Every structure is written in C-alpha cells, then in structure tokens.
C-alpha cells in the first residue's frame, strides 16, 4: 500500500471534518424546485460546525443568495421580543408576573378579566386571551392587505386593548396572538424609555453578535435585501411595521445571524445572555398537539427519541417565510429562509430530523 504524503493526510482529515452530515446542496435544490421558490437559503449547525446551501437567484441582481442575504423573518421576531423580556427579568427591571398595564399606563388600559390582569408572560406564551390580530388594524388610515401593519399606531393599540371581549381568563388557553406579541414589544420599550428596535438591538442582538439583523434596511444594504413574492409567485412589497406592532414580526435578518440565535439556544452558557436564554427556553404552558411553549419558543418532544426536544419558531410575511429550530441534546440547529409565501415547514422539520438521526 503506497504511503500517503503529509499533505494528502491533512487533506483527507480536513475533508472528513467538513463533510456535510446530509446531502444539503441537493436537498435544498430539490425543495426549491418542488415548492417553486425564487430563492432558498438553508443553514445548519451540527456539533459546532456550520454549513450552508442555496438555490435560486435574486431578482435584483440575478445572482445566487448566500448566508448574508437579508430576508423578512416574520414571527421569528417574537423570539427576539421574548428574549428582551427575559433579559429585563434577569436584570430585575420587571417580572414575568407584572401586569402589562403597569408598563403602559398612558394607554389607559381597562382591566378585562375578573380572574386577573394580563401579565407579561401571558403575552410571550400566547395565553393572554387577546385575538390573533387587532380589529382596529383594519380600520387604520390607508389600510391595505399588501402592507397590513403600516397604519397601526398607539391610538389603535389603546382602542384594541380596551375593546370589550368575551371572557377568556389569562394564562389558561393557548391562542396565537400577533396583537399580544406587538403589545409585549411596545410595553418593554416603554418601560425602558426607548424604541423597540433600539431595546432589542442593545439588549439582545449586540450581546449575541447579530449585526446583520435589523428592522430597517439602509440604502447601503438594499442590494442584499431579497424581494418578496406572494403565494402565486407575484412580486409583493416589503411590509412596514409600527412601534406597537414591531414585536410581532418586524425584523429582517440573514441565515448567518439566525444560525447564531439558534446556536445560542443550543449552548446558552456560551453566550452573555445565558440566564435570559434559560428563562426563555423553560416550558410554561401547553400549546396543543403535544407541544409546550416557553417565552416565545415552541417546544416539541421528538417522537421515538427519549429526552430530545426541538425548540423552534417559524415566520411569514406577505412575501417571505422562515424557520428556525434547535435540538440542544443533539447539538443540531437549522435555519431556512425563502422569499415566497409558501410553506417550508415540512422540508425544514424533515431536515432537522435527518440531522438528529445522523448524530
């Protein structure tokens, strides 16, 4: 048997270290083709190593996207909002039991429930009893389904919260609420005497090193911002978010930055937000279909895998869909981004489970 040179040995070792645990490139291309996606960006982290795959081309440049292409991430924004809440609790600035009305007294919130007030943790776990969206959103000046949150201001928020509703005791029933998540972000920013974007940037994004995550994309980065597409593949505008709604879905980010967030969920102790992450990832309420929810994070036990839990959230806007998941026990994380309103959950969950099995 011929003796391998030192260079050949090193090359073999390097290839074994960086080999993808699944055929990520072909899986990504096949998913983009079958779902008719303009672009698809997939990032995975397995045992501390990152891999990326992309498919499609960007309209603006006719070039392939990459790990630093900006996408609207929709409701994955709720993870950042909930981390801001957890951080405020760790700092001793508030508690999970604090009534939300205490943080926003100027809205004149009327107590709705004989069973008690809506508390901050109710907003983060979708157990507040608030509706999915505020009725007043549709009454905003110039309302358009193409950009539904653009006119939703503080007056709309106050009117929405004080509208009489059927009794749904806070803390008892899971019912997903963008209204509640937006209110949470607004209340935390009011408590800190700053804007929602500045609060999350300072308290969450900065400590985690997520410099590619923003609510407003500056002109200098416009070429990196993917154009959105509706369910039929038609071009659609980027959504506009206001201060009372931003906590529900305003952030734009990249696969690289979101993988940083997912890796933080894998290893909280390796981050400056260890206590806040532990607080956010702890189960707090039942969320139906065998799921639980922490502060923002959905927690799903993996079938047939004792002790493994997938912590995840997905998101969507008028022209974008996103997915983020972490399985700490397997040291696996996945981020999937596309710029078309088309479900990617099946592909994304299957990819997570392939990676867990490969481990």
C-alpha positions in Angstrom: 0.0 0.0 0.0 1.6 3.3 -1.0 2.5 5.7 1.8 0.4 8.9 1.8 2.2 12.2 1.8 1.6 14.5 4.8 -0.4 16.9 2.5 -2.6 14.1 1.4 -3.2 13.0 5.0 -4.1 16.6 6.0 -6.4 16.9 3.1 -8.2 13.7 4.0 -8.6 14.8 7.6 -9.9 18.3 6.5 -12.5 16.6 4.2 -13.7 14.4 7.0 -14.1 17.3 9.4 -16.0 19.5 7.0 -18.1 16.8 5.2 -21.8 17.7 5.3 -23.8 15.3 7.5 -26.6 15.2 4.9 -26.6 16.0 1.2 -27.6 19.6 1.9 -27.0 21.0 -1.5 -29.2 18.5 -3.4 -31.9 18.6 -0.7 -32.0 22.4 -0.9 -32.2 22.4 -4.7 -34.9 19.8 -4.7 -37.0 21.6 -2.1 -36.7 24.9 -4.1 -37.8 23.2 -7.3 -40.7 21.2 -5.8 -42.1 24.3 -3.9 -41.4 26.8 -6.8 -39.3 29.1 -4.6 -37.5 32.0 -6.1 -34.6 31.5 -3.6 -34.0 29.2 -0.7 -31.2 29.6 1.9 -30.5 26.8 4.4 -28.1 27.0 7.2 -27.3 24.2 9.6 -25.1 23.9 12.7 -24.0 20.3 13.7 -21.6 19.7 16.5 -20.3 23.3 16.3 -19.8 23.2 12.5 -21.8 25.4 10.1 -22.8 24.5 6.6 -24.9 26.5 4.1 -26.7 25.7 0.9 -28.7 27.9 -1.5 -30.9 27.7 -4.5 -32.4 30.2 -7.0 -31.4 33.7 -7.9 -32.2 37.2 -6.6 -34.4 39.3 -8.8 -32.4 42.5 -8.3 -29.0 41.1 -9.3 -29.7 37.8 -11.0 -27.2 36.3 -8.6 -27.5 33.5 -6.1 -28.3 34.4 -2.4 -25.9 33.5 0.3 -25.7 33.3 4.1 -25.7 37.1 4.3 -28.7 37.8 2.1 -31.4 39.7 4.0 -34.9 38.3 4.4 -38.0 39.3 6.3 -38.2 36.8 9.1 -41.8 37.5 10.3 -42.7 35.8 13.6 -39.2 34.6 14.4 -39.1 38.2 15.6 -41.1 37.0 18.6 -38.0 35.1 19.8 -36.1 38.4 20.0 -39.0 40.1 21.7 -39.3 37.4 24.3 -35.5 37.4 24.9 -35.8 41.1 25.6 -38.5 40.3 28.2 -36.3 37.5 29.7 -33.3 39.9 29.9 -35.4 42.5 31.6 -36.5 39.9 34.2 -32.9 38.8 34.7 -31.8 42.4 35.2 -34.5 42.8 37.9 -36.4 45.5 35.9 -39.7 43.7 35.8 -41.1 40.2 36.5 -43.0 37.7 34.4 -46.0 38.3 36.7 -46.0 42.0 36.1 -49.4 43.2 34.6 -48.8 44.6 31.1 -50.9 47.7 32.0 -48.3 48.7 34.6 -45.7 49.2 31.8 -48.0 51.3 29.6 -50.2 53.4 31.9 -50.7 56.1 29.3 -52.8 53.7 27.2 -55.5 53.8 29.8 -55.9 50.0 29.7 -59.1 48.8 31.3 -59.0 45.5 33.2 -60.9 43.0 31.2 -60.9 39.9 33.3 -62.4 39.1 36.8 -59.8 36.4 37.1 -56.9 38.8 37.0 -54.8 41.0 34.7 -52.9 40.1 31.6 -49.3 39.6 32.7 -46.1 39.8 30.7 -45.7 36.0 30.5 -49.2 35.7 29.1 -48.1 37.8 26.1 -44.9 35.8 25.5 -46.8 32.4 25.6 -49.9 33.4 23.6 -52.1 32.8 26.7 -53.3 36.4 27.1 -56.8 35.8 25.6 -56.1 38.6 23.1 -57.2 37.9 19.5 -54.7 36.9 16.8 -54.9 40.4 15.2 -56.4 43.6 16.5 -59.7 44.6 14.8 -58.5 48.2 14.7 -55.7 47.2 12.3 -58.2 47.0 9.5 -59.6 50.5 10.4 -56.2 52.2 10.1 -56.0 55.0 7.6 -55.0 53.7 4.2 -55.2 50.1 5.3 -54.1 47.6 2.7 -53.6 43.8 3.0 -50.4 44.3 1.0 -48.9 46.1 4.0 -51.3 45.5 6.9 -49.4 46.9 9.9 -48.4 50.2 8.3 -51.0 52.3 9.9 -51.4 50.6 13.3 -50.4 53.3 15.8 -50.6 53.9 19.6 -54.2 55.1 19.3 -55.1 51.9 17.5 -53.3 49.8 20.2 -55.2 51.5 23.0 -58.5 51.1 21.3 -57.8 47.4 20.5 -56.9 46.6 24.1 -59.9 48.4 25.6 -62.4 46.9 23.2 -64.9 44.6 25.2 -64.2 40.9 24.6 -65.6 37.6 25.6 -64.1 36.3 28.9 -61.0 34.3 28.3 -59.1 34.0 31.6 -55.4 34.9 31.0 -52.9 32.1 31.4 -55.4 29.3 30.7 -55.8 28.9 27.0 -53.2 29.0 24.2 -54.3 31.1 21.3 -51.6 32.6 19.0 -51.7 36.4 19.0 -49.7 38.8 16.9 -51.6 41.5 18.7 -50.2 40.3 22.0 -46.6 40.0 20.8 -46.7 43.5 19.4 -48.0 44.8 22.7 -45.2 43.0 24.6 -42.5 44.7 22.5 -44.2 48.0 22.8 -44.6 47.7 26.6 -41.0 46.6 27.1 -39.7 49.6 25.1 -41.9 52.0 27.1 -40.6 50.5 30.3 -37.0 51.1 29.1 -37.8 54.6 27.7 -36.5 53.7 24.3 -37.8 52.4 21.0 -38.5 48.7 20.5 -35.7 48.4 17.8 -33.1 50.1 20.0 -34.1 48.0 23.0 -33.7 44.6 21.2 -30.5 45.8 19.4 -28.9 46.8 22.6 -30.1 44.1 24.9 -30.2 41.0 22.5 -28.6 41.5 19.2 -25.5 43.3 20.4 -24.6 40.7 23.1 -25.2 37.8 20.7 -23.2 39.4 17.9 -26.1 39.6 15.4 -25.0 42.6 13.4 -27.0 41.5 10.3 -30.4 41.7 12.0 -32.4 45.0 11.7 -35.9 46.4 11.4 -35.0 49.0 8.7 -32.6 48.1 5.8 -30.4 51.0 5.0 -29.8 52.0 1.3 -26.2 50.7 1.6 -27.6 47.2 2.1 -30.6 47.3 -0.2 -28.9 45.1 -2.8 -28.7 42.3 -0.2 -32.4 42.6 0.6 -34.4 39.9 -1.2 -37.6 40.9 -3.0 -40.7 39.2 -1.7 -43.2 37.1 -3.6 -46.8 36.2 -2.9 -48.3 32.7 -2.9 -48.7 32.8 -6.7 -45.1 33.9 -7.2 -46.1 37.6 -7.8 -43.8 40.3 -6.5 -45.1 42.0 -3.3 -43.9 44.9 -1.3 -41.9 44.7 1.9 -44.1 45.1 5.0 -44.0 48.2 7.2 -44.1 47.9 10.9 -45.0 50.4 13.6 -43.9 50.7 17.2 -47.0 48.9 18.6 -46.7 46.0 16.1 -43.0 45.6 15.6 -42.5 43.0 18.3 -44.7 40.6 16.4 -42.7 40.4 13.2 -40.6 43.5 12.1 -37.1 42.0 11.9 -35.1 41.3 8.8 -32.1 39.0 9.1 -29.8 36.6 7.4 -29.2 32.8 7.7 -25.8 33.5 9.3 -27.3 35.7 12.0 -30.3 33.5 12.7 -27.9 30.5 13.0 -26.2 32.5 15.7 -29.5 32.8 17.5 -30.2 29.1 17.1 -26.7 28.2 18.4 -27.3 30.4 21.4 -30.3 28.1 22.2 -28.0 25.1 21.9 -25.4 26.5 24.3 -26.9 29.3 26.4 -23.9 29.2 28.8 -21.6 30.1 25.9 -23.4 33.5 25.5 -23.7 36.7 27.5 -27.4 36.0 27.7 -27.2 32.6 29.4 -29.8 33.3 32.2 -32.2 35.0 29.8 -32.0 32.1 27.3 -32.5 29.6 30.1 -35.6 31.5 31.2 -37.0 31.8 27.7 -36.5 28.1 26.9 -38.2 26.8 30.0 -41.7 25.4 29.3 -44.5 27.5 30.7 -47.8 26.5 29.0 -49.4 23.8 26.9 -49.6 24.8 23.2 -51.7 22.0 21.8 -50.9 18.9 19.8 -48.3 17.7 22.4 -46.4 21.0 22.2 -45.4 23.3 25.0 -44.3 26.9 24.8 -41.6 28.8 26.7 -41.2 32.6 26.3 -41.7 32.6 22.5 -40.1 29.2 21.8 -42.3 26.3 20.8 -41.0 23.1 22.5 -41.8 19.8 20.7 -40.7 16.4 22.0 -39.1 14.4 19.2 -41.0 11.1 18.6 -39.0 8.0 19.3 -36.1 10.0 20.8 -36.2 10.0 24.6 -35.2 13.3 26.1 -34.9 15.2 22.8 -36.8 18.4 22.3 -37.0 20.6 19.3 -37.2 24.3 20.2 -38.5 26.2 17.2 -40.4 29.1 15.6 -41.4 29.8 12.1 -42.5 33.1 10.5 -44.1 34.6 7.5 -45.0 37.9 5.9 -46.6 38.9 2.6 -43.6 37.7 0.6 -41.4 35.7 2.9 -41.3 32.5 5.0 -38.8 31.5 7.7 -38.0 28.6 10.0 -35.6 28.2 12.9 -35.0 25.2 15.2 -32.6 23.9 17.7 -32.2 20.5 19.3 -29.8 21.0 22.2 -29.4 17.4 23.2 -28.2 16.6 19.6 -26.3 19.8 19.1 -28.2 20.5 15.9 -29.7 23.7 14.6 -31.4 24.6 11.3 -32.4 27.9 9.7 -34.4 28.1 6.4 -35.3 31.3 4.6 -37.2 31.9 1.4 -38.8 34.9 -0.4 -42.1 33.4 -1.3 -45.2 32.9 0.8 -45.1 29.1 0.6 -44.9 26.6 3.5 -41.4 25.3 4.1 -42.2 23.6 7.5 -42.3 20.1 6.1 -38.9 20.4 4.5 -37.4 22.1 7.5 -38.7 19.7 10.1 -37.6 16.7 8.0 -34.1 18.3 7.7 -33.8 18.7 11.4 -34.8 15.1 12.0 -32.3 13.8 9.3 -29.6 15.7 11.1 -30.6 14.4 14.5 -30.6 10.8 13.2 -27.2 11.3 11.6 -25.8 12.3 15.0 
